[in-house]
Amino acid sequence: MECKKRHVIAAFLLGASISTLFGFVSSYSNLYGSYPSFSSKAYRPSKPFSKDEYSISRYRQQVEQYRDDCESYIQAANNDIATIRREIQRAIDETNAVVSEYNSFVRFGF
């Protein structure tokens, strides 16, 4: 099995090298649509036209909200990364179980 794993990795690396050499970029993804950018999720504050106390106070509140939105976006993105890593590991574990079952069947008949 280890030998097969090396062949799969070597084939992948060869394919990646060839596609890079010829300028092909794989855009295959399990995500449907693009990942939302922060700028599409948060209102970016603009400087006020005047420097009166109310305008400055409101601008400060908007900047603080923007910062809080950024922190929320980053936390959500980190949660998405953790979920993706768990699903990758689950796929690896399931595949290894199927390969192991196949190897047992071929070698020992069960």
SULGIBEL-V837727 format. One record per residue. N is the residue number from 1. SS is DSSP state (H for helix, E for strand, C for the rest). PSI is psi in whole degrees, 0 to 359 (999 if undefined). D_CENTER is the distance of its C-alpha to the mean C-alpha in Angstrom with 2 decimals. Layout:
n-><N & N>
ss-><SS & SS>
psi-><PSI & PSI>
d_center-><D_CENTER & D_CENTER>
This chain:
n-><1 & 2 & 3 & 4 & 5 & 6 & 7 & 8 & 9 & 10 & 11 & 12 & 13 & 14 & 15 & 16 & 17 & 18 & 19 & 20 & 21 & 22 & 23 & 24 & 25 & 26 & 27 & 28 & 29 & 30 & 31 & 32 & 33 & 34 & 35 & 36 & 37 & 38 & 39 & 40 & 41 & 42 & 43 & 44 & 45 & 46 & 47 & 48 & 49 & 50 & 51 & 52 & 53 & 54 & 55 & 56 & 57 & 58 & 59 & 60 & 61 & 62 & 63 & 64 & 65 & 66 & 67 & 68 & 69 & 70 & 71 & 72 & 73 & 74 & 75 & 76 & 77 & 78 & 79 & 80 & 81 & 82 & 83 & 84 & 85 & 86 & 87 & 88 & 89 & 90 & 91 & 92 & 93 & 94 & 95 & 96 & 97 & 98 & 99 & 100 & 101 & 102 & 103 & 104 & 105 & 106 & 107 & 108 & 109 & 110>
ss-><C & H & H & H & H & H & H & H & H & H & H & H & H & H & H & H & H & H & H & H & H & C & C & C & C & C & C & C & C & C & C & C & C & C & C & C & C & H & H & H & H & C & C & C & C & C & C & C & C & C & C & C & H & H & H & H & H & H & H & H & H & H & H & H & H & H & H & H & H & H & H & H & H & H & H & H & H & H & H & H & H & H & H & H & H & H & H & H & H & H & H & H & H & H & H & H & H & H & H & H & H & H & H & H & H & H & H & H & C & C>
psi-><321 & 321 & 317 & 321 & 317 & 320 & 320 & 316 & 316 & 318 & 319 & 313 & 321 & 315 & 318 & 320 & 316 & 316 & 325 & 319 & 319 & 3 & 13 & 140 & 126 & 127 & 21 & 135 & 150 & 349 & 138 & 114 & 174 & 156 & 135 & 130 & 158 & 320 & 339 & 350 & 347 & 147 & 120 & 122 & 151 & 149 & 142 & 162 & 337 & 167 & 27 & 162 & 317 & 313 & 317 & 319 & 316 & 319 & 317 & 316 & 319 & 320 & 318 & 320 & 319 & 317 & 316 & 320 & 321 & 316 & 319 & 318 & 315 & 317 & 317 & 319 & 318 & 322 & 320 & 317 & 316 & 319 & 316 & 317 & 320 & 317 & 324 & 312 & 321 & 318 & 319 & 313 & 316 & 317 & 316 & 322 & 318 & 317 & 318 & 317 & 317 & 312 & 319 & 318 & 314 & 318 & 317 & 355 & 12 & 999>
d_center-><29.12 & 28.06 & 29.58 & 27.68 & 24.38 & 25.44 & 26.38 & 23.05 & 21.27 & 24.02 & 23.73 & 20.01 & 20.71 & 23.74 & 21.94 & 19.31 & 22.30 & 24.30 & 21.69 & 21.22 & 25.01 & 25.59 & 22.91 & 20.77 & 17.05 & 15.08 & 12.98 & 12.49 & 9.56 & 9.71 & 8.71 & 12.13 & 12.57 & 10.61 & 8.33 & 11.30 & 12.45 & 14.38 & 17.52 & 17.31 & 17.22 & 19.96 & 23.50 & 24.27 & 27.78 & 30.55 & 33.49 & 36.56 & 39.63 & 41.91 & 42.04 & 43.77 & 42.80 & 41.24 & 39.01 & 37.83 & 37.21 & 35.23 & 33.18 & 32.46 & 31.34 & 29.00 & 27.49 & 27.11 & 25.43 & 23.04 & 22.24 & 21.81 & 19.48 & 17.33 & 17.38 & 16.47 & 13.51 & 12.24 & 13.08 & 11.35 & 7.98 & 8.83 & 9.88 & 6.81 & 5.26 & 8.82 & 9.08 & 6.62 & 8.63 & 11.70 & 11.38 & 11.02 & 14.05 & 15.79 & 15.61 & 16.99 & 19.62 & 20.71 & 21.05 & 22.98 & 25.22 & 26.03 & 26.82 & 28.91 & 30.73 & 31.46 & 32.73 & 34.96 & 36.31 & 37.14 & 38.64 & 40.41 & 40.68 & 38.72>
